[in-house]
Amino acid sequence: MFDIQLFQILKQKIEEQEAKALVSFVDGKTKDNNQVNLNILATKEDIFKLEVKIADAK
């Protein structure tokens, strides 16, 4: 949805081909950043496993 809105706005300002390229670039960067965050952030499952290890160590 965001991609479509961004494309429509850009298409009014620049050529369609350039708008497509820019939206594709932004989409790729967003996906890359999301993947980095997934590799760094702890999930609920990660926290649960850590809690179990701590409880077992007591």
C-alpha positions in Angstrom: 0.0 0.0 0.0 2.8 2.4 1.0 4.6 1.5 -2.3 1.6 2.4 -4.4 1.1 5.7 -2.6 4.7 6.6 -2.9 4.8 5.7 -6.6 1.7 7.8 -7.3 3.2 10.8 -5.6 6.6 10.4 -7.3 5.0 9.8 -10.7 3.5 13.3 -10.5 7.0 14.8 -9.9 9.3 12.7 -11.9 9.2 10.3 -14.9 7.4 6.9 -14.3 10.5 4.8 -14.8 12.5 6.9 -12.3 9.6 6.7 -9.8 9.5 2.9 -10.2 13.3 2.7 -9.6 13.1 4.9 -6.5 10.2 3.0 -5.0 12.1 -0.3 -5.7 15.2 1.1 -4.0 13.2 2.2 -0.9 11.5 -1.1 -0.7 14.8 -3.0 -0.9 16.3 -0.8 1.8 13.3 -1.3 4.0 13.5 -5.1 3.7 17.2 -5.0 4.4 16.7 -3.0 7.5 13.9 -5.3 8.7 16.2 -8.3 8.2 18.9 -6.6 10.2 16.4 -5.9 13.0 15.2 -9.5 13.0 18.8 -10.6 13.5 19.4 -8.2 16.4 16.2 -8.1 18.4 15.1 -10.8 20.8 11.8 -12.5 20.2 9.3 -13.6 22.8 10.6 -17.1 22.2 14.2 -16.0 22.8 13.2 -14.4 26.1 11.2 -17.4 27.2 14.2 -19.7 26.5 16.4 -17.4 28.5 13.9 -17.4 31.4 13.8 -21.2 31.4 17.7 -21.4 31.5 17.8 -18.9 34.4 15.1 -20.8 36.3 16.9 -24.1 35.7 20.2 -22.6 36.9 18.8 -21.7 40.3 
